[in-house]
Amino acid sequence: MEDDEVLFSVTGTVGHIVLNRPRAINALTQGMVSAIIARLEAWAADDSVRSIVLTGAGERGLCAGGDIVAMYTDATAGDGSAAEQFWRDEYAMDALIARYPKPFIAIMDGVTLGGGVGISAHAAHRVVTERSKVGMPETTIGYIPDVGGTWLLSHAPGELGTYLALSATSVGPGDAIALGLADHYVPSAALPALLAADSPVEALDTLATTPPPTELLEEREWIDGAFAGDDLGTILARIQGHPIAEVIRAKSPTALAVTLAALRRARGLPDLEAALAQDLRVSVRCLRSPDFAEGIRAQVVDKDRNPRWNPARVEDVTGVDEYFAPLERELWTR
């Protein structure tokens, strides 16, 4: 890790974490994750630090996710061990944030996608602004919503989480709160006051305001009907003719099928840690599938936006259950 990829400081009793790769919208690297875990563990034992605030450097957002170019390199030229270790550490970091013993305030200003949701949406206090753009875009690159995303989305109202996961669309602040991905709306102009507060949690009581109107909640009735059930083909048939149908059909058929199965399984899991363990099983299998590398190639490496999925049709997807088989070394086995 470059020394300045993540910055740590303490002001008064508040520990500050700043993701500091603004040119990459603060995408997470292995070194950043390891450093954050170490610092959070140290602050948890430090009585002088009473709360934590997470922000992202630059004007574009908190975090665009994990470093998928590094994952692509490992998938195409490596043995997969680097990507697997990153996921193991990233998911451990997400679980640590979720159970952190001190108030953890995540400022989800701007782009907050994928791994950015993992590092923020499991926090005790999740703040969005008018600039927030929150989502899980993984099916676009032949992958699934991980970092506990299936846990969060499977517990969203009705089938709104299913809609978001399959379509890979992002939502604004009002919908982020309605879906359970955030808690507080603070206008970006008030963020300096929040970050300067001696007690950021208390400051939220005065700085948070009514969020903008939601859009997805207004569509919930038809979304709940269209996206119910376990069969992807049936869902696609129900939405045929709606603009979102073409958006979803452009995604990896395998990723769509596995994502739907992951969401349904997550609903029956006991807690976030169990969902993260499931995420690792699926992530490791996705890394070995052709669509993962192909999706990153098309979207990020060559940028031709023309992935060649294999298989190309939802009807030809098989072996979904294999993605969920136990690993030789599970996530919480050290």
Secondary structure, 3 states (H helix, E strand, C coil): CCCCCEEEEEECCEEEEEECCHHHCCCECHHHHHHHHHHHHHHHCCCCCCEEEEEECCCCEEECCECHHHHHHHHHHCCCHHHHHHHHHHHHHHHHHHCCCCCEEEEECEEEECHHHHHHCCCCEEEECCCCEEECCHHHHCCCCCCCHHHHHHCCCCCHHHHHHHHCCEECHHHHHHCCCCCEECCHHHHHHHHHCCCHHHHHHHHCECCCCCCCHHHHHHHHHHCCCCCHHHHHHHCCCCHHHHHHHCCCHHHHHHHHHHHHHHHCCCCHHHHHHHHHHHHHHHHHCHHHHHHHHHHHHCCCCCCCCCCCCHHHCCCHHHHHCCCCCCCCCC
